[in-house]
């Protein structure tokens, strides 16, 4: 299980993120404070505070490199 920070601060970013992550068979969670939602759920994402970066948890270590490359436009470097 690996974690990266992503930013989804616009409606278009959320739609593009969900479209990109839905192509993978692995499980993904978005964690914002005490809330954990399925990263493939567009309705769930809109229930989070999108004004700051959110943690994306990738539950498939083998797919991490491909997922990170696909989502590089959403990744926040800290």
N, C-alpha and C positions, 0 to 999 in steps of 0.2 A: 504494500500500500504506500503510495507516494502522494505528496501534496504540493500544489503550486498555487500561487495567488493570481487571480484573474480580475479584470475590470469589465463590467457590463453596464456602462452608464448611459446607454441609449436603447431605444426600442429596436433599432436596426442591429445593434451589437447583440442583443439578446436573441433575436431571430437567427442571425448568422451563427451564433454560438450553438444554439439548439440543433440547427441543421447540421453543423459540423460534427458535434459530439454524438448525434443519433446514428451516424454511420458506423460506429463501433459497437461491438457486442458486449463489451465490458460494462461493469457497473461504475457509476460516478455519482458522487455526492457534492453538493455545494453547502458550505458551512459558513453561516454568518451569525456570530454571537452564539446563542443557544439553539438556533434553528438549523436543522439539517434537512435538506430536500434533495430529491432526485434531480440531477443536473440535466436530465432529458425532458423535464417537465417545465414547459414555458409558463404555465400558470403558477407553478411553485416558485420559479425565479422571480416573477413579478411581485411575490409576497415578501421578498427580502428587501433589505436596505441596499439599494444599488448605488448609493452615493460614494461608497468606499469599496476598496478591493475585497473580494470574497475568496475563501479558500476552496479550491477544487481538489477533492480527494479521488485519486484513481486507484481502483481496487485490483487492477491487473498490472503487476510489475513488468510483465513481458511486453505489454502494449504501450508502456510509458513513453518511450522515445517517439513512437509514431504519433501518439496523442499530443505530446508536447510540441512536436513540429507542426501538426495540423492547427493547433490552437495558439501558435506563437503571436498572433496579432492581438490576442486578448490577455496575454501574460504580463504581469506587472513585476518588474525587477525591483527588489528592495535592498 
